[in-house]
Amino acid sequence: MTFDTLTAARTLKDAGMTSEQAEAVTATIRVAVAEGTATKDDISRLEAKLAELELRLTWRILGGVGALLAVAVTVARLLFTAP
């Protein structure tokens, strides 16, 4: 997100602020916008973390399915084996 500091400062001056006040307010807004905006690097790091989480969840799900399958096979053997 871009923030036009010159236009903002002019608008504040036109509204009756002194140059110093307008510049201080504009600088404060610029910093807030810059700190609150995700960069491409931020997004790349987040994508990498999400990919890692997806892989971990996939393995956990597969492990759970394997465990359920083992339980089902064990139950089936107990139920269907001749005494």
C-alpha angles and dihedrals in degrees: 000000000000125000120200102219095181094055091044092051092048091049091051092047090050088053090058107270121134118248091254093051093046092049092048093050092046092049090050092051091047092054092047092050092047094048094046096050122088116232126216088257091053090052092047091053090048092050090051092050091048091050090051091049091048090054093048092049092048091054092047091051091048090049091051092049090049091051092049090049091051090051091048092051091048092050091047091051091050093048100042104038116102114247 
